């Protein structure tokens, strides 16, 4: 029992054999009926056979099938079928244009493709053409495509033959022989007659690459061939050979005048191929993506190209063009593959993978790109779209949609105006507020100037006289387009523009004029898109619906101050009322006047003029303006957005009068409200656990040294430690510093321990940080001195029986200072305090005639430390004199011991 | 007298640690540690710092504790350093007042000697000798101390002569 499939095959085979010559084959219906199998099932099997090459099918209705084996056994038998198959083939060729697969065929290579095509179809035998372009731009590829195109169009049937003239440039004879062939004995070693490439390429194309390397004699021969279709092989003297091979030449030479001039004269068509750098961004992206796709196929891995890599490659100036790009892509993939061996993941192409020689002297591109995803399995390339680009085309679609709805009646036009204005506002808001600008401002300013210049010519025609404020917005819109447009097809764009041109001719023409001017400065991919957006903008600005009788101008100093007030108010009023005139900061009155004069030329100077200015003398301005303006001039100073808005409302209703203006001036008295921050006093917080010591002196000393501007507040240590910054004390005071015996660990507020406080090396720094403007180094030194003294006093005062502590401490301080100098040693603060106290008590006991004479080995000390004794006695001389006492050597011995343990006095004597 | 009692020497000085104590007494007595039981000083970081500097320069370690913890600290030190280096670990104890010393000895501190100096003139206090001014309470404290430590006297410096402490003030 045969399966259905086998039955279908068998029936097709037998029926094919019995076919009459004038039939096309067997239909599926016939088999279906005959075998009683569902027709769809039969079609399925038959189509499978076609795919496997076991059957042929026609593209007729209904479709006919014939077994391949039967047809091939005797093709001539099926005359009718043959004819049909032939037709089918040409139809297919006609359908698939080989140039379709060329990236850029629709944009930057459009001209090139058209030229090549016309060279191909030029009767009777095409036209020879010369492709000129840098190396790597794809000249060979284009020649190949030209050949394929010619073949599919049925112009040629022969082969595509390539000769690179550079290969034989060292041997012109050999090259000549290869090209034209030679006869037997033409030169040594020419043992047989050999036909040249011109003969080989008969009925086809001969592509001569690097043709400038061809020797002049050969060139001459080629020209002769181009003229007459005849040539002589090398060594041939009599016979003339004929060929119909078509010629395509290619050269990189643009500089070689000699070569070009001869060639240009003789070659009818020269085609310039743009270099990679001049291709559009989208083309570059496509090229890059396709090169990566090729690699993806080779590696059997999907690829993700990082945005940075895409941007770097797109912005690269590649001397080797696409050829170079190809090798970069290959190297990059190889590098990346080495790092990412896991074949199950996509290969991520990062900047670090790019070849080093490519990366040198590359700065990061200013234009950002999108990541590109490449799926090798489906040969799919996907650029991850960015928000701004999506937005741009959404806007475009929106404009197109509403434009297509507009009719010619007035009502509809009014509606159209309103909708247009709404979209224009939306776009203006988007570019002003939502868009992150990353181009530098100079482009913007430059563009603004250009737009201003053009708009300036159209004041009267369209009432587009708010040129300053508008040109800024328009420049922003243009840059937005330039940043994010790509060369995708926007549906109905062209037809919409045609419609706009018909309905709003003058404004449309202004738009195209602006686009042309912009195109000089920026590289536009899709100028029509610009026209659409600019038209939308201009159309939305027209405010002729209510003619305004007052020319209102805001004049201020500073970049875009006036234009931004004007724009803001115009937007708020939903109409164009104000013109903004921005003056440089240092502009004089006469400069203001000359700027205004320029503006006057564009408006009706008989209507009222309102000038809102920021500052300056109105009298002088009025005097200087008066001769240049015919109508009434009203002026007001201290322009503000609020003022402009109130006045603008009147202007729109044509209700602005002198009285009204005066009233507004009164109303516009600036209001004042001074917000006084709750000034929390800057304080130092002390948290002495014991309550004695530091807090006391600190309070007194800091108050003395800062004239009371820093307050000292005491706070319970344990509360502070527990509450931290939440403690109410921080609401009440601006606490700059906490001083205490133990750190309460309050975050953000510096802590200074008492012993650090008294040590200027630590304390001064913290004080300076906490109160940067309050202390000088000198003040701090003084404060520290006072602190040390106070501390010393506090320690001794209660214990001195006969001396006045204040006086004695002062004297002792002096003594220590002298001692420091004489010894050439600086004492640290702690040693000084020790010494102060020791000396005070020493003086007291000597005054009380109870000196400590118990220093051991006094004689020994006196002998060995004479120098120290001398110094110390000198330092103490004021005290000795004041109290009429003599300091015994024994006491000096004790002083020596105290100092020696801390200062190392070993080499003193 | 046990060996342990030989380890502790007590000094009364209103000024507690100062240069002279650190240097002179260290030279004379060669003690290893200084204990200062004083309720006021224990929280006075600044004075502790100054005193510590003086002690460090004499290569000494100071222990600042409250009076009530004084006896414990002394006992602990004795325990930890027992017969270290083969010679007794000597502790120099400085108190601000005789009352503090009394608290120590009553808490069980056994001292070799107790000397008084620098007890400054205050209202109600009479000069006894040198810089030692005392009132009856001080004398009473001294008397109690003397019961525990027989070698209790007034002494200016390690090499000065010791002066007997009277039991009552002169009228």
Contacts between the chains, C-beta under 8 A, distances in Angstrom:
chain1	res1	chain2	res2	distance
A	689	B	43	5.1
A	690	B	40	7.4
A	690	B	43	3.9
A	690	B	44	6.1
A	692	B	40	7.5
A	692	B	44	6.7
A	693	B	44	5.6
A	693	B	45	7.8
A	693	B	46	5.8
A	693	B	47	7.5
A	694	B	46	6.5
A	741	B	43	6.4
A	741	B	44	7.4
A	741	B	45	4.3
A	741	B	46	7.8
A	742	B	45	7.6
A	753	B	45	6.3
A	754	B	45	5.2
A	754	B	46	4.5
A	755	B	45	5.5
A	755	B	46	5.0
A	755	B	48	8.0
A	755	B	49	3.9
A	755	B	50	8.0
A	758	B	46	6.1
A	791	B	46	6.8
A	795	B	15	7.9
A	795	B	47	7.1
A	798	B	120	7.1
A	798	B	122	7.6
A	799	B	14	5.8
A	799	B	15	7.0
A	799	B	118	7.8
A	799	B	120	3.9
A	800	B	120	7.6
A	801	B	120	6.5
A	801	B	121	4.1
A	828	B	53	7.9
A	830	B	49	6.3
A	830	B	50	4.9
A	830	B	53	4.3
A	831	B	53	6.8
A	833	B	50	5.4
A	834	B	18	6.5
A	834	B	19	5.3
A	834	B	50	6.0
A	834	B	53	7.2
A	834	B	54	5.6
A	835	B	19	7.2
A	837	B	15	7.1
A	837	B	18	6.2
A	838	B	18	5.9
A	838	B	19	4.9
A	838	B	20	6.8
A	841	B	15	7.2
A	841	B	18	7.9
A	841	B	118	7.6
A	845	B	130	7.9
A	845	B	131	6.5
A	850	B	130	5.4
A	850	B	131	7.0
A	852	B	20	7.7
A	852	B	156	6.1
A	852	B	157	5.8
A	852	B	160	8.0
A	854	B	156	6.3
A	854	B	157	3.8
A	854	B	158	7.4
A	854	B	159	4.4
A	854	B	160	4.7
A	855	B	24	7.8
A	856	B	27	7.3
A	856	B	28	7.5
A	856	B	159	5.8
A	894	B	19	7.2
A	894	B	20	5.6
A	894	B	23	7.3
A	894	B	24	6.7
A	897	B	19	7.2
A	897	B	20	7.9
A	897	B	23	3.9
A	897	B	24	6.6
A	897	B	27	7.8
A	898	B	19	3.5
A	898	B	20	7.4
A	898	B	22	7.9
A	898	B	23	6.0
A	898	B	54	7.7
A	901	B	22	7.4
A	901	B	23	6.0
A	901	B	54	7.9
A	901	B	57	3.8
A	901	B	58	5.7
A	902	B	53	7.5
A	902	B	57	4.7
